[in-house]
Amino acid sequence: METISELLPYAQVVLSILLIGAIILQQTGSSLGGAFGGDNFSAGFHKRRGFEKLLFNATVVIAVLFAITAFLALII
């Protein structure tokens, strides 16, 4: 149990850096007009393919792992 509590902060730092990088790499494809309800009607019907889908799934996995490590840090 001691080794987990010693390694947990390092795991959280690595996961947070990976999560920030994965979020920044994702492209939204919406312009400033789309943020205010402009003419970006096709954004809701976008299908992820290839690397975009892999990056999205990796972001979800990294976020879940980060949440688990944060919860473990509270318990331990």
Secondary structure per residue as TSV (DSSP state, phi and psi in degrees):
chain	resnum	aa	ss	phi	psi
A	1	M	-	360.0	-29.8
A	2	E	H	-67.5	-38.2
A	3	T	H	-68.5	-33.7
A	4	I	H	-66.2	-44.4
A	5	S	H	-68.7	-24.7
A	6	E	H	-79.8	-33.9
A	7	L	H	-88.5	-16.9
A	8	L	H	-60.2	-43.5
A	9	P	H	-62.4	-36.6
A	10	Y	H	-67.6	-39.5
A	11	A	H	-64.2	-39.1
A	12	Q	H	-66.3	-38.4
A	13	V	H	-65.1	-45.2
A	14	V	H	-64.2	-44.7
A	15	L	H	-65.2	-36.8
A	16	S	H	-67.7	-38.8
A	17	I	H	-65.2	-43.3
A	18	L	H	-63.2	-39.6
A	19	L	H	-66.6	-42.3
A	20	I	H	-62.5	-44.2
A	21	G	H	-63.1	-41.4
A	22	A	H	-66.8	-37.6
A	23	I	H	-69.9	-40.2
A	24	I	H	-67.5	-34.1
A	25	L	H	-70.9	-20.5
A	26	Q	-	-73.5	136.5
A	27	Q	-	-101.2	131.6
A	28	T	-	-85.4	-33.6
A	29	G	-	78.0	3.2
A	30	S	-	-102.5	142.8
A	31	S	-	-92.3	-174.7
A	32	L	H	-66.0	-33.0
A	33	G	H	-66.5	-32.5
A	34	G	H	-68.8	-26.8
A	35	A	H	-69.8	-26.1
A	36	F	T	-105.8	22.1
A	37	G	T	81.1	30.9
A	38	G	-	-77.0	-148.8
A	39	D	S	-91.1	42.9
A	40	N	-	-106.9	62.5
A	41	F	G	-77.8	-23.6
A	42	S	G	-81.0	-6.1
A	43	A	G	-68.8	-27.3
A	44	G	G	-74.8	-17.1
A	45	F	G	-109.9	25.6
A	46	H	-	-82.9	132.1
A	47	K	-	-105.4	126.1
A	48	R	-	-76.8	137.9
A	49	R	-	-140.1	152.2
A	50	G	T	61.2	-129.2
A	51	F	H	-64.9	-32.2
A	52	E	H	-63.8	-40.3
A	53	K	H	-68.6	-41.6
A	54	L	H	-62.5	-43.0
A	55	L	H	-65.5	-39.4
A	56	F	H	-64.2	-46.3
A	57	N	H	-65.8	-38.5
A	58	A	H	-64.6	-37.0
A	59	T	H	-63.8	-41.3
A	60	V	H	-64.7	-44.2
A	61	V	H	-64.1	-44.0
A	62	I	H	-64.5	-39.3
A	63	A	H	-65.4	-39.7
A	64	V	H	-66.8	-42.8
A	65	L	H	-62.7	-39.8
A	66	F	H	-64.4	-40.7
A	67	A	H	-65.1	-38.9
A	68	I	H	-65.4	-43.2
A	69	T	H	-66.7	-34.7
A	70	A	H	-66.5	-40.0
A	71	F	H	-66.4	-40.4
A	72	L	H	-63.8	-36.0
A	73	A	H	-65.4	-30.5
A	74	L	H	-73.2	-37.2
A	75	I	H	-74.9	-44.4
A	76	I	-	-78.2	360.0
